[in-house]
Amino acid sequence: MASAPEVSKDRFARNLAHGNPLALVAAIIVGLILGYLGWIFPIPGGSVVGPSLEILGIGFAIVAAAIVAIIFAPASWLPWLSTFLVAQFIVTIVMSVWAYGFPLKVAMAIQQPRADLAAEGYLHSLNHGNLQMNVPSTPCRVVNTGHIGPLEAPYQECAFSTAEGHFINFTSAKPGTKGRLTYTDVELKTFADMCYRHLVGRWYTSTLPHLEQPGYPCPMGYSFHGSG
């Protein structure tokens, strides 16, 4: 005689085999919602793990609700719920991976041509087109409308010139946010004692390190560049 767990597994497998296509549609719709949340949760300079875990938590909460529904639902609902449960589990994993670092790269890649023109135009206006000239010592301005890549206004633009080249920091001016993008032609030399992530082209995002943790001072997904 088969044990209770074996009977339960056989029953689940039969229900899954007779799953309703509408359950797949429902899981795809939830997946699109999770994908959108994964698109808007990450911020430049922010955690790449946090948004992924948030998507994972929301998705698994829906999976847990589906499990509870399977336990208490009438038999006629079981094929639909079984199909939805499996599909939702897969969708949750996929969208959690998507939310880990990919949205900012994709957003920056989509808007890179326009963002490149804006950054180069700003440098051009500051040193009159001569990239060998220094920009002013405090060349910052606040932009109140639009966006630069995935960074929404208001944000502050600050341009800098060194012996090696030029770079511009775009820092969020919204209260309580710390998003930052950097356009640079000197690559890692820009990020002395900073944690950085390369996005696309000459675009990076960065954040301050935790120097009290010298073994790995940067959040997951970021690399540390010392001043030496």
PyMOL commands that place a pseudoatom at each C-alpha (Angstrom):
pseudoatom trace, name=CA, resn=MET, resi=1, chain=A, elem=C, hetatm=0, pos=[0.000, 0.000, 0.000]
pseudoatom trace, name=CA, resn=ALA, resi=2, chain=A, elem=C, hetatm=0, pos=[1.379, 3.404, -0.998]
pseudoatom trace, name=CA, resn=SER, resi=3, chain=A, elem=C, hetatm=0, pos=[2.221, 5.852, 1.760]
pseudoatom trace, name=CA, resn=ALA, resi=4, chain=A, elem=C, hetatm=0, pos=[0.445, 9.205, 2.118]
pseudoatom trace, name=CA, resn=PRO, resi=5, chain=A, elem=C, hetatm=0, pos=[3.361, 11.277, 0.721]
pseudoatom trace, name=CA, resn=GLU, resi=6, chain=A, elem=C, hetatm=0, pos=[3.578, 9.012, -2.351]
pseudoatom trace, name=CA, resn=VAL, resi=7, chain=A, elem=C, hetatm=0, pos=[-0.174, 9.357, -2.961]
pseudoatom trace, name=CA, resn=SER, resi=8, chain=A, elem=C, hetatm=0, pos=[0.108, 13.141, -2.586]
pseudoatom trace, name=CA, resn=LYS, resi=9, chain=A, elem=C, hetatm=0, pos=[2.989, 13.278, -5.089]
pseudoatom trace, name=CA, resn=ASP, resi=10, chain=A, elem=C, hetatm=0, pos=[1.100, 11.124, -7.596]
pseudoatom trace, name=CA, resn=ARG, resi=11, chain=A, elem=C, hetatm=0, pos=[-1.940, 13.321, -7.242]
pseudoatom trace, name=CA, resn=PHE, resi=12, chain=A, elem=C, hetatm=0, pos=[0.115, 16.483, -7.790]
pseudoatom trace, name=CA, resn=ALA, resi=13, chain=A, elem=C, hetatm=0, pos=[1.749, 14.965, -10.893]
pseudoatom trace, name=CA, resn=ARG, resi=14, chain=A, elem=C, hetatm=0, pos=[-1.632, 14.014, -12.379]
pseudoatom trace, name=CA, resn=ASN, resi=15, chain=A, elem=C, hetatm=0, pos=[-3.003, 17.483, -11.719]
pseudoatom trace, name=CA, resn=LEU, resi=16, chain=A, elem=C, hetatm=0, pos=[0.061, 19.078, -13.276]
pseudoatom trace, name=CA, resn=ALA, resi=17, chain=A, elem=C, hetatm=0, pos=[-0.272, 16.887, -16.374]
pseudoatom trace, name=CA, resn=HIS, resi=18, chain=A, elem=C, hetatm=0, pos=[-3.839, 18.164, -16.833]
pseudoatom trace, name=CA, resn=GLY, resi=19, chain=A, elem=C, hetatm=0, pos=[-2.944, 21.780, -16.105]
pseudoatom trace, name=CA, resn=ASN, resi=20, chain=A, elem=C, hetatm=0, pos=[-4.944, 24.664, -17.467]
pseudoatom trace, name=CA, resn=PRO, resi=21, chain=A, elem=C, hetatm=0, pos=[-3.218, 26.952, -20.015]
pseudoatom trace, name=CA, resn=LEU, resi=22, chain=A, elem=C, hetatm=0, pos=[-4.851, 29.885, -18.245]
pseudoatom trace, name=CA, resn=ALA, resi=23, chain=A, elem=C, hetatm=0, pos=[-2.652, 29.104, -15.252]
pseudoatom trace, name=CA, resn=LEU, resi=24, chain=A, elem=C, hetatm=0, pos=[0.403, 29.648, -17.442]
pseudoatom trace, name=CA, resn=VAL, resi=25, chain=A, elem=C, hetatm=0, pos=[-1.041, 32.951, -18.633]
pseudoatom trace, name=CA, resn=ALA, resi=26, chain=A, elem=C, hetatm=0, pos=[-1.610, 34.004, -15.015]
pseudoatom trace, name=CA, resn=ALA, resi=27, chain=A, elem=C, hetatm=0, pos=[1.981, 33.103, -14.094]
pseudoatom trace, name=CA, resn=ILE, resi=28, chain=A, elem=C, hetatm=0, pos=[3.315, 35.042, -17.092]
pseudoatom trace, name=CA, resn=ILE, resi=29, chain=A, elem=C, hetatm=0, pos=[1.299, 38.114, -16.074]
pseudoatom trace, name=CA, resn=VAL, resi=30, chain=A, elem=C, hetatm=0, pos=[2.683, 37.900, -12.536]
pseudoatom trace, name=CA, resn=GLY, resi=31, chain=A, elem=C, hetatm=0, pos=[6.136, 37.430, -14.060]
pseudoatom trace, name=CA, resn=LEU, resi=32, chain=A, elem=C, hetatm=0, pos=[5.764, 40.609, -16.110]
pseudoatom trace, name=CA, resn=ILE, resi=33, chain=A, elem=C, hetatm=0, pos=[4.794, 42.486, -12.953]
pseudoatom trace, name=CA, resn=LEU, resi=34, chain=A, elem=C, hetatm=0, pos=[7.830, 41.092, -11.131]
pseudoatom trace, name=CA, resn=GLY, resi=35, chain=A, elem=C, hetatm=0, pos=[9.997, 42.009, -14.119]
pseudoatom trace, name=CA, resn=TYR, resi=36, chain=A, elem=C, hetatm=0, pos=[8.712, 45.585, -13.998]
pseudoatom trace, name=CA, resn=LEU, resi=37, chain=A, elem=C, hetatm=0, pos=[9.428, 45.785, -10.274]
pseudoatom trace, name=CA, resn=GLY, resi=38, chain=A, elem=C, hetatm=0, pos=[12.907, 44.425, -10.981]
pseudoatom trace, name=CA, resn=TRP, resi=39, chain=A, elem=C, hetatm=0, pos=[13.310, 47.239, -13.521]
pseudoatom trace, name=CA, resn=ILE, resi=40, chain=A, elem=C, hetatm=0, pos=[12.354, 50.065, -11.147]
pseudoatom trace, name=CA, resn=PHE, resi=41, chain=A, elem=C, hetatm=0, pos=[13.797, 48.811, -7.835]
pseudoatom trace, name=CA, resn=PRO, resi=42, chain=A, elem=C, hetatm=0, pos=[17.551, 49.120, -8.613]
pseudoatom trace, name=CA, resn=ILE, resi=43, chain=A, elem=C, hetatm=0, pos=[19.167, 52.553, -8.363]
pseudoatom trace, name=CA, resn=PRO, resi=44, chain=A, elem=C, hetatm=0, pos=[22.628, 53.641, -9.563]
pseudoatom trace, name=CA, resn=GLY, resi=45, chain=A, elem=C, hetatm=0, pos=[25.075, 53.144, -6.723]
pseudoatom trace, name=CA, resn=GLY, resi=46, chain=A, elem=C, hetatm=0, pos=[22.593, 51.020, -4.819]
pseudoatom trace, name=CA, resn=SER, resi=47, chain=A, elem=C, hetatm=0, pos=[22.595, 47.365, -3.871]
pseudoatom trace, name=CA, resn=VAL, resi=48, chain=A, elem=C, hetatm=0, pos=[22.337, 44.773, -6.620]
pseudoatom trace, name=CA, resn=VAL, resi=49, chain=A, elem=C, hetatm=0, pos=[21.353, 42.063, -4.135]
pseudoatom trace, name=CA, resn=GLY, resi=50, chain=A, elem=C, hetatm=0, pos=[18.488, 43.939, -2.453]
pseudoatom trace, name=CA, resn=PRO, resi=51, chain=A, elem=C, hetatm=0, pos=[16.210, 44.216, -5.518]
pseudoatom trace, name=CA, resn=SER, resi=52, chain=A, elem=C, hetatm=0, pos=[16.837, 40.559, -6.376]
pseudoatom trace, name=CA, resn=LEU, resi=53, chain=A, elem=C, hetatm=0, pos=[15.882, 39.448, -2.857]
pseudoatom trace, name=CA, resn=GLU, resi=54, chain=A, elem=C, hetatm=0, pos=[12.792, 41.664, -2.904]
pseudoatom trace, name=CA, resn=ILE, resi=55, chain=A, elem=C, hetatm=0, pos=[11.601, 40.051, -6.130]
pseudoatom trace, name=CA, resn=LEU, resi=56, chain=A, elem=C, hetatm=0, pos=[12.385, 36.623, -4.686]
pseudoatom trace, name=CA, resn=GLY, resi=57, chain=A, elem=C, hetatm=0, pos=[10.381, 37.419, -1.545]
pseudoatom trace, name=CA, resn=ILE, resi=58, chain=A, elem=C, hetatm=0, pos=[7.332, 38.680, -3.465]
pseudoatom trace, name=CA, resn=GLY, resi=59, chain=A, elem=C, hetatm=0, pos=[7.412, 35.734, -5.855]
pseudoatom trace, name=CA, resn=PHE, resi=60, chain=A, elem=C, hetatm=0, pos=[7.805, 33.117, -3.137]
pseudoatom trace, name=CA, resn=ALA, resi=61, chain=A, elem=C, hetatm=0, pos=[4.974, 34.716, -1.147]
pseudoatom trace, name=CA, resn=ILE, resi=62, chain=A, elem=C, hetatm=0, pos=[2.744, 34.057, -4.168]
pseudoatom trace, name=CA, resn=VAL, resi=63, chain=A, elem=C, hetatm=0, pos=[4.121, 30.502, -4.398]
pseudoatom trace, name=CA, resn=ALA, resi=64, chain=A, elem=C, hetatm=0, pos=[3.322, 29.968, -0.701]
pseudoatom trace, name=CA, resn=ALA, resi=65, chain=A, elem=C, hetatm=0, pos=[-0.207, 31.254, -1.259]
pseudoatom trace, name=CA, resn=ALA, resi=66, chain=A, elem=C, hetatm=0, pos=[-0.606, 28.797, -4.129]
pseudoatom trace, name=CA, resn=ILE, resi=67, chain=A, elem=C, hetatm=0, pos=[0.541, 25.920, -1.881]
pseudoatom trace, name=CA, resn=VAL, resi=68, chain=A, elem=C, hetatm=0, pos=[-2.012, 26.882, 0.770]
pseudoatom trace, name=CA, resn=ALA, resi=69, chain=A, elem=C, hetatm=0, pos=[-4.694, 27.107, -1.914]
pseudoatom trace, name=CA, resn=ILE, resi=70, chain=A, elem=C, hetatm=0, pos=[-3.817, 23.612, -3.180]
pseudoatom trace, name=CA, resn=ILE, resi=71, chain=A, elem=C, hetatm=0, pos=[-4.254, 22.230, 0.330]
pseudoatom trace, name=CA, resn=PHE, resi=72, chain=A, elem=C, hetatm=0, pos=[-7.705, 23.716, 0.855]
pseudoatom trace, name=CA, resn=ALA, resi=73, chain=A, elem=C, hetatm=0, pos=[-9.110, 24.134, -2.665]
pseudoatom trace, name=CA, resn=PRO, resi=74, chain=A, elem=C, hetatm=0, pos=[-11.729, 21.790, -4.151]
pseudoatom trace, name=CA, resn=ALA, resi=75, chain=A, elem=C, hetatm=0, pos=[-10.478, 19.063, -6.486]
pseudoatom trace, name=CA, resn=SER, resi=76, chain=A, elem=C, hetatm=0, pos=[-11.715, 20.872, -9.589]
pseudoatom trace, name=CA, resn=TRP, resi=77, chain=A, elem=C, hetatm=0, pos=[-9.208, 23.675, -8.942]
pseudoatom trace, name=CA, resn=LEU, resi=78, chain=A, elem=C, hetatm=0, pos=[-6.173, 21.444, -8.437]
pseudoatom trace, name=CA, resn=PRO, resi=79, chain=A, elem=C, hetatm=0, pos=[-5.015, 21.155, -12.080]
pseudoatom trace, name=CA, resn=TRP, resi=80, chain=A, elem=C, hetatm=0, pos=[-5.069, 24.963, -12.443]
pseudoatom trace, name=CA, resn=LEU, resi=81, chain=A, elem=C, hetatm=0, pos=[-3.323, 25.571, -9.131]
pseudoatom trace, name=CA, resn=SER, resi=82, chain=A, elem=C, hetatm=0, pos=[-0.694, 22.876, -9.678]
pseudoatom trace, name=CA, resn=THR, resi=83, chain=A, elem=C, hetatm=0, pos=[0.262, 24.328, -13.052]
pseudoatom trace, name=CA, resn=PHE, resi=84, chain=A, elem=C, hetatm=0, pos=[0.322, 27.870, -11.650]
pseudoatom trace, name=CA, resn=LEU, resi=85, chain=A, elem=C, hetatm=0, pos=[2.502, 26.786, -8.702]
pseudoatom trace, name=CA, resn=VAL, resi=86, chain=A, elem=C, hetatm=0, pos=[5.232, 25.272, -10.882]
pseudoatom trace, name=CA, resn=ALA, resi=87, chain=A, elem=C, hetatm=0, pos=[5.134, 28.083, -13.435]
pseudoatom trace, name=CA, resn=GLN, resi=88, chain=A, elem=C, hetatm=0, pos=[5.231, 30.742, -10.716]
pseudoatom trace, name=CA, resn=PHE, resi=89, chain=A, elem=C, hetatm=0, pos=[8.212, 29.116, -9.043]
pseudoatom trace, name=CA, resn=ILE, resi=90, chain=A, elem=C, hetatm=0, pos=[10.157, 29.169, -12.333]
pseudoatom trace, name=CA, resn=VAL, resi=91, chain=A, elem=C, hetatm=0, pos=[9.098, 32.743, -13.130]
pseudoatom trace, name=CA, resn=THR, resi=92, chain=A, elem=C, hetatm=0, pos=[10.182, 33.909, -9.669]
pseudoatom trace, name=CA, resn=ILE, resi=93, chain=A, elem=C, hetatm=0, pos=[13.669, 32.468, -10.074]
pseudoatom trace, name=CA, resn=VAL, resi=94, chain=A, elem=C, hetatm=0, pos=[14.068, 33.951, -13.568]
pseudoatom trace, name=CA, resn=MET, resi=95, chain=A, elem=C, hetatm=0, pos=[12.919, 37.435, -12.524]
pseudoatom trace, name=CA, resn=SER, resi=96, chain=A, elem=C, hetatm=0, pos=[15.080, 37.376, -9.404]
pseudoatom trace, name=CA, resn=VAL, resi=97, chain=A, elem=C, hetatm=0, pos=[18.116, 36.687, -11.605]
pseudoatom trace, name=CA, resn=TRP, resi=98, chain=A, elem=C, hetatm=0, pos=[16.989, 39.483, -13.956]
pseudoatom trace, name=CA, resn=ALA, resi=99, chain=A, elem=C, hetatm=0, pos=[16.787, 41.953, -11.059]
pseudoatom trace, name=CA, resn=TYR, resi=100, chain=A, elem=C, hetatm=0, pos=[20.375, 41.140, -10.038]
pseudoatom trace, name=CA, resn=GLY, resi=101, chain=A, elem=C, hetatm=0, pos=[22.393, 43.772, -11.867]
pseudoatom trace, name=CA, resn=PHE, resi=102, chain=A, elem=C, hetatm=0, pos=[20.791, 43.569, -15.316]
pseudoatom trace, name=CA, resn=PRO, resi=103, chain=A, elem=C, hetatm=0, pos=[18.172, 46.403, -15.312]
pseudoatom trace, name=CA, resn=LEU, resi=104, chain=A, elem=C, hetatm=0, pos=[20.700, 49.234, -14.870]
pseudoatom trace, name=CA, resn=LYS, resi=105, chain=A, elem=C, hetatm=0, pos=[22.949, 47.832, -17.596]
pseudoatom trace, name=CA, resn=VAL, resi=106, chain=A, elem=C, hetatm=0, pos=[20.022, 47.471, -19.997]
pseudoatom trace, name=CA, resn=ALA, resi=107, chain=A, elem=C, hetatm=0, pos=[18.636, 50.937, -19.193]
pseudoatom trace, name=CA, resn=MET, resi=108, chain=A, elem=C, hetatm=0, pos=[22.055, 52.507, -19.703]
pseudoatom trace, name=CA, resn=ALA, resi=109, chain=A, elem=C, hetatm=0, pos=[22.636, 50.603, -22.959]
pseudoatom trace, name=CA, resn=ILE, resi=110, chain=A, elem=C, hetatm=0, pos=[19.266, 51.716, -24.351]
pseudoatom trace, name=CA, resn=GLN, resi=111, chain=A, elem=C, hetatm=0, pos=[19.932, 55.359, -23.530]
pseudoatom trace, name=CA, resn=GLN, resi=112, chain=A, elem=C, hetatm=0, pos=[23.711, 55.372, -24.084]
pseudoatom trace, name=CA, resn=PRO, resi=113, chain=A, elem=C, hetatm=0, pos=[23.818, 57.412, -27.335]
pseudoatom trace, name=CA, resn=ARG, resi=114, chain=A, elem=C, hetatm=0, pos=[21.733, 60.227, -25.838]
pseudoatom trace, name=CA, resn=ALA, resi=115, chain=A, elem=C, hetatm=0, pos=[23.576, 60.083, -22.507]
pseudoatom trace, name=CA, resn=ASP, resi=116, chain=A, elem=C, hetatm=0, pos=[26.981, 60.163, -24.256]
pseudoatom trace, name=CA, resn=LEU, resi=117, chain=A, elem=C, hetatm=0, pos=[25.983, 63.290, -26.185]
pseudoatom trace, name=CA, resn=ALA, resi=118, chain=A, elem=C, hetatm=0, pos=[24.740, 64.995, -23.000]
pseudoatom trace, name=CA, resn=ALA, resi=119, chain=A, elem=C, hetatm=0, pos=[27.935, 64.213, -21.064]
pseudoatom trace, name=CA, resn=GLU, resi=120, chain=A, elem=C, hetatm=0, pos=[30.310, 65.170, -23.871]
pseudoatom trace, name=CA, resn=GLY, resi=121, chain=A, elem=C, hetatm=0, pos=[28.301, 68.312, -24.559]
pseudoatom trace, name=CA, resn=TYR, resi=122, chain=A, elem=C, hetatm=0, pos=[28.598, 69.367, -20.929]
pseudoatom trace, name=CA, resn=LEU, resi=123, chain=A, elem=C, hetatm=0, pos=[32.369, 68.894, -20.945]
pseudoatom trace, name=CA, resn=HIS, resi=124, chain=A, elem=C, hetatm=0, pos=[32.588, 70.744, -24.255]
pseudoatom trace, name=CA, resn=SER, resi=125, chain=A, elem=C, hetatm=0, pos=[30.692, 73.722, -22.831]
pseudoatom trace, name=CA, resn=LEU, resi=126, chain=A, elem=C, hetatm=0, pos=[32.996, 73.895, -19.805]
pseudoatom trace, name=CA, resn=ASN, resi=127, chain=A, elem=C, hetatm=0, pos=[36.346, 73.816, -21.581]
pseudoatom trace, name=CA, resn=HIS, resi=128, chain=A, elem=C, hetatm=0, pos=[35.209, 75.274, -24.917]
pseudoatom trace, name=CA, resn=GLY, resi=129, chain=A, elem=C, hetatm=0, pos=[35.891, 72.096, -26.835]
pseudoatom trace, name=CA, resn=ASN, resi=130, chain=A, elem=C, hetatm=0, pos=[39.553, 71.857, -25.834]
pseudoatom trace, name=CA, resn=LEU, resi=131, chain=A, elem=C, hetatm=0, pos=[39.735, 68.632, -23.858]
pseudoatom trace, name=CA, resn=GLN, resi=132, chain=A, elem=C, hetatm=0, pos=[43.305, 69.490, -22.793]
pseudoatom trace, name=CA, resn=MET, resi=133, chain=A, elem=C, hetatm=0, pos=[42.022, 72.464, -20.786]
pseudoatom trace, name=CA, resn=ASN, resi=134, chain=A, elem=C, hetatm=0, pos=[40.951, 72.113, -17.171]
pseudoatom trace, name=CA, resn=VAL, resi=135, chain=A, elem=C, hetatm=0, pos=[37.317, 72.543, -16.318]
pseudoatom trace, name=CA, resn=PRO, resi=136, chain=A, elem=C, hetatm=0, pos=[36.424, 75.044, -13.546]
pseudoatom trace, name=CA, resn=SER, resi=137, chain=A, elem=C, hetatm=0, pos=[37.250, 73.937, -9.999]
pseudoatom trace, name=CA, resn=THR, resi=138, chain=A, elem=C, hetatm=0, pos=[33.577, 73.750, -8.914]
pseudoatom trace, name=CA, resn=PRO, resi=139, chain=A, elem=C, hetatm=0, pos=[31.685, 73.026, -12.127]
pseudoatom trace, name=CA, resn=CYS, resi=140, chain=A, elem=C, hetatm=0, pos=[28.435, 71.698, -10.640]
pseudoatom trace, name=CA, resn=ARG, resi=141, chain=A, elem=C, hetatm=0, pos=[24.876, 72.363, -11.675]
pseudoatom trace, name=CA, resn=VAL, resi=142, chain=A, elem=C, hetatm=0, pos=[21.483, 70.885, -10.773]
pseudoatom trace, name=CA, resn=VAL, resi=143, chain=A, elem=C, hetatm=0, pos=[19.242, 69.444, -13.479]
pseudoatom trace, name=CA, resn=ASN, resi=144, chain=A, elem=C, hetatm=0, pos=[15.568, 69.462, -12.476]
pseudoatom trace, name=CA, resn=THR, resi=145, chain=A, elem=C, hetatm=0, pos=[13.913, 67.733, -15.444]
pseudoatom trace, name=CA, resn=GLY, resi=146, chain=A, elem=C, hetatm=0, pos=[14.537, 64.646, -17.565]
pseudoatom trace, name=CA, resn=HIS, resi=147, chain=A, elem=C, hetatm=0, pos=[17.038, 61.911, -16.839]
pseudoatom trace, name=CA, resn=ILE, resi=148, chain=A, elem=C, hetatm=0, pos=[20.527, 60.734, -17.643]
pseudoatom trace, name=CA, resn=GLY, resi=149, chain=A, elem=C, hetatm=0, pos=[20.411, 57.010, -18.299]
pseudoatom trace, name=CA, resn=PRO, resi=150, chain=A, elem=C, hetatm=0, pos=[18.470, 55.365, -15.446]
pseudoatom trace, name=CA, resn=LEU, resi=151, chain=A, elem=C, hetatm=0, pos=[19.044, 58.337, -13.090]
pseudoatom trace, name=CA, resn=GLU, resi=152, chain=A, elem=C, hetatm=0, pos=[15.938, 60.503, -12.877]
pseudoatom trace, name=CA, resn=ALA, resi=153, chain=A, elem=C, hetatm=0, pos=[15.955, 64.247, -12.207]
pseudoatom trace, name=CA, resn=PRO, resi=154, chain=A, elem=C, hetatm=0, pos=[16.566, 66.126, -10.056]
pseudoatom trace, name=CA, resn=TYR, resi=155, chain=A, elem=C, hetatm=0, pos=[20.256, 65.307, -10.119]
pseudoatom trace, name=CA, resn=GLN, resi=156, chain=A, elem=C, hetatm=0, pos=[23.520, 67.207, -9.826]
pseudoatom trace, name=CA, resn=GLU, resi=157, chain=A, elem=C, hetatm=0, pos=[26.183, 67.229, -12.541]
pseudoatom trace, name=CA, resn=CYS, resi=158, chain=A, elem=C, hetatm=0, pos=[29.780, 67.800, -11.447]
pseudoatom trace, name=CA, resn=ALA, resi=159, chain=A, elem=C, hetatm=0, pos=[32.634, 67.729, -13.973]
pseudoatom trace, name=CA, resn=PHE, resi=160, chain=A, elem=C, hetatm=0, pos=[36.279, 67.177, -13.062]
pseudoatom trace, name=CA, resn=SER, resi=161, chain=A, elem=C, hetatm=0, pos=[39.583, 67.328, -14.899]
pseudoatom trace, name=CA, resn=THR, resi=162, chain=A, elem=C, hetatm=0, pos=[42.799, 65.536, -13.958]
pseudoatom trace, name=CA, resn=ALA, resi=163, chain=A, elem=C, hetatm=0, pos=[46.176, 65.072, -15.574]
pseudoatom trace, name=CA, resn=GLU, resi=164, chain=A, elem=C, hetatm=0, pos=[44.878, 61.811, -17.059]
pseudoatom trace, name=CA, resn=GLY, resi=165, chain=A, elem=C, hetatm=0, pos=[41.501, 62.973, -18.386]
pseudoatom trace, name=CA, resn=HIS, resi=166, chain=A, elem=C, hetatm=0, pos=[37.973, 64.076, -17.550]
pseudoatom trace, name=CA, resn=PHE, resi=167, chain=A, elem=C, hetatm=0, pos=[34.919, 62.673, -15.843]
pseudoatom trace, name=CA, resn=ILE, resi=168, chain=A, elem=C, hetatm=0, pos=[31.435, 63.771, -14.733]
pseudoatom trace, name=CA, resn=ASN, resi=169, chain=A, elem=C, hetatm=0, pos=[29.536, 62.555, -11.692]
pseudoatom trace, name=CA, resn=PHE, resi=170, chain=A, elem=C, hetatm=0, pos=[25.745, 62.578, -11.913]
pseudoatom trace, name=CA, resn=THR, resi=171, chain=A, elem=C, hetatm=0, pos=[24.372, 62.352, -8.371]
pseudoatom trace, name=CA, resn=SER, resi=172, chain=A, elem=C, hetatm=0, pos=[20.715, 62.124, -7.372]
pseudoatom trace, name=CA, resn=ALA, resi=173, chain=A, elem=C, hetatm=0, pos=[19.412, 65.277, -5.675]
pseudoatom trace, name=CA, resn=LYS, resi=174, chain=A, elem=C, hetatm=0, pos=[16.259, 63.573, -4.367]
pseudoatom trace, name=CA, resn=PRO, resi=175, chain=A, elem=C, hetatm=0, pos=[15.980, 63.531, -0.556]
pseudoatom trace, name=CA, resn=GLY, resi=176, chain=A, elem=C, hetatm=0, pos=[16.929, 60.173, 0.910]
pseudoatom trace, name=CA, resn=THR, resi=177, chain=A, elem=C, hetatm=0, pos=[18.535, 58.795, -2.266]
pseudoatom trace, name=CA, resn=LYS, resi=178, chain=A, elem=C, hetatm=0, pos=[22.189, 58.307, -3.128]
pseudoatom trace, name=CA, resn=GLY, resi=179, chain=A, elem=C, hetatm=0, pos=[22.179, 57.186, -6.741]
pseudoatom trace, name=CA, resn=ARG, resi=180, chain=A, elem=C, hetatm=0, pos=[25.252, 58.090, -8.795]
pseudoatom trace, name=CA, resn=LEU, resi=181, chain=A, elem=C, hetatm=0, pos=[26.414, 57.575, -12.366]
pseudoatom trace, name=CA, resn=THR, resi=182, chain=A, elem=C, hetatm=0, pos=[29.837, 58.486, -13.719]
pseudoatom trace, name=CA, resn=TYR, resi=183, chain=A, elem=C, hetatm=0, pos=[30.914, 59.196, -17.294]
pseudoatom trace, name=CA, resn=THR, resi=184, chain=A, elem=C, hetatm=0, pos=[34.700, 58.926, -17.560]
pseudoatom trace, name=CA, resn=ASP, resi=185, chain=A, elem=C, hetatm=0, pos=[37.484, 58.691, -20.117]
pseudoatom trace, name=CA, resn=VAL, resi=186, chain=A, elem=C, hetatm=0, pos=[40.045, 57.555, -17.522]
pseudoatom trace, name=CA, resn=GLU, resi=187, chain=A, elem=C, hetatm=0, pos=[38.202, 54.403, -16.461]
pseudoatom trace, name=CA, resn=LEU, resi=188, chain=A, elem=C, hetatm=0, pos=[39.233, 53.021, -13.046]
pseudoatom trace, name=CA, resn=LYS, resi=189, chain=A, elem=C, hetatm=0, pos=[41.494, 55.960, -12.196]
pseudoatom trace, name=CA, resn=THR, resi=190, chain=A, elem=C, hetatm=0, pos=[38.240, 57.832, -11.551]
pseudoatom trace, name=CA, resn=PHE, resi=191, chain=A, elem=C, hetatm=0, pos=[37.359, 55.671, -8.559]
pseudoatom trace, name=CA, resn=ALA, resi=192, chain=A, elem=C, hetatm=0, pos=[40.158, 56.131, -6.032]
pseudoatom trace, name=CA, resn=ASP, resi=193, chain=A, elem=C, hetatm=0, pos=[39.177, 54.301, -2.823]
pseudoatom trace, name=CA, resn=MET, resi=194, chain=A, elem=C, hetatm=0, pos=[35.699, 53.670, -4.221]
pseudoatom trace, name=CA, resn=CYS, resi=195, chain=A, elem=C, hetatm=0, pos=[33.481, 50.707, -5.048]
pseudoatom trace, name=CA, resn=TYR, resi=196, chain=A, elem=C, hetatm=0, pos=[32.445, 50.655, -8.701]
pseudoatom trace, name=CA, resn=ARG, resi=197, chain=A, elem=C, hetatm=0, pos=[30.429, 48.689, -11.272]
pseudoatom trace, name=CA, resn=HIS, resi=198, chain=A, elem=C, hetatm=0, pos=[30.860, 49.044, -15.004]
pseudoatom trace, name=CA, resn=LEU, resi=199, chain=A, elem=C, hetatm=0, pos=[27.585, 49.482, -16.866]
pseudoatom trace, name=CA, resn=VAL, resi=200, chain=A, elem=C, hetatm=0, pos=[28.330, 50.096, -20.542]
pseudoatom trace, name=CA, resn=GLY, resi=201, chain=A, elem=C, hetatm=0, pos=[30.815, 52.094, -22.597]
pseudoatom trace, name=CA, resn=ARG, resi=202, chain=A, elem=C, hetatm=0, pos=[32.274, 54.894, -20.456]
pseudoatom trace, name=CA, resn=TRP, resi=203, chain=A, elem=C, hetatm=0, pos=[29.479, 54.673, -17.899]
pseudoatom trace, name=CA, resn=TYR, resi=204, chain=A, elem=C, hetatm=0, pos=[29.913, 53.373, -14.358]
pseudoatom trace, name=CA, resn=THR, resi=205, chain=A, elem=C, hetatm=0, pos=[28.051, 53.466, -11.087]
pseudoatom trace, name=CA, resn=SER, resi=206, chain=A, elem=C, hetatm=0, pos=[29.817, 53.689, -7.742]
pseudoatom trace, name=CA, resn=THR, resi=207, chain=A, elem=C, hetatm=0, pos=[29.331, 53.810, -4.001]
pseudoatom trace, name=CA, resn=LEU, resi=208, chain=A, elem=C, hetatm=0, pos=[31.418, 54.394, -0.889]
pseudoatom trace, name=CA, resn=PRO, resi=209, chain=A, elem=C, hetatm=0, pos=[33.305, 51.417, 0.563]
pseudoatom trace, name=CA, resn=HIS, resi=210, chain=A, elem=C, hetatm=0, pos=[33.108, 50.046, 4.091]
pseudoatom trace, name=CA, resn=LEU, resi=211, chain=A, elem=C, hetatm=0, pos=[36.776, 50.478, 4.943]
pseudoatom trace, name=CA, resn=GLU, resi=212, chain=A, elem=C, hetatm=0, pos=[36.247, 48.897, 8.345]
pseudoatom trace, name=CA, resn=GLN, resi=213, chain=A, elem=C, hetatm=0, pos=[35.908, 45.627, 6.367]
pseudoatom trace, name=CA, resn=PRO, resi=214, chain=A, elem=C, hetatm=0, pos=[39.248, 45.559, 4.508]
pseudoatom trace, name=CA, resn=GLY, resi=215, chain=A, elem=C, hetatm=0, pos=[38.789, 41.988, 3.323]
pseudoatom trace, name=CA, resn=TYR, resi=216, chain=A, elem=C, hetatm=0, pos=[35.879, 42.940, 1.068]
pseudoatom trace, name=CA, resn=PRO, resi=217, chain=A, elem=C, hetatm=0, pos=[34.822, 46.563, 1.581]
pseudoatom trace, name=CA, resn=CYS, resi=218, chain=A, elem=C, hetatm=0, pos=[32.306, 46.702, -1.284]
pseudoatom trace, name=CA, resn=PRO, resi=219, chain=A, elem=C, hetatm=0, pos=[28.711, 45.501, -1.570]
pseudoatom trace, name=CA, resn=MET, resi=220, chain=A, elem=C, hetatm=0, pos=[28.185, 42.341, -3.596]
pseudoatom trace, name=CA, resn=GLY, resi=221, chain=A, elem=C, hetatm=0, pos=[28.424, 43.113, -7.309]
pseudoatom trace, name=CA, resn=TYR, resi=222, chain=A, elem=C, hetatm=0, pos=[30.914, 45.979, -6.858]
pseudoatom trace, name=CA, resn=SER, resi=223, chain=A, elem=C, hetatm=0, pos=[34.717, 45.998, -7.128]
pseudoatom trace, name=CA, resn=PHE, resi=224, chain=A, elem=C, hetatm=0, pos=[37.098, 48.061, -5.027]
pseudoatom trace, name=CA, resn=HIS, resi=225, chain=A, elem=C, hetatm=0, pos=[39.717, 50.347, -6.580]
pseudoatom trace, name=CA, resn=GLY, resi=226, chain=A, elem=C, hetatm=0, pos=[42.363, 51.711, -4.229]
pseudoatom trace, name=CA, resn=SER, resi=227, chain=A, elem=C, hetatm=0, pos=[44.140, 55.033, -4.513]
pseudoatom trace, name=CA, resn=GLY, resi=228, chain=A, elem=C, hetatm=0, pos=[47.524, 53.511, -5.277]
for i in range(1, 228): cmd.bond("trace and resi %d" % i, "trace and resi %d" % (i + 1))
show_as sticks, trace
zoom trace
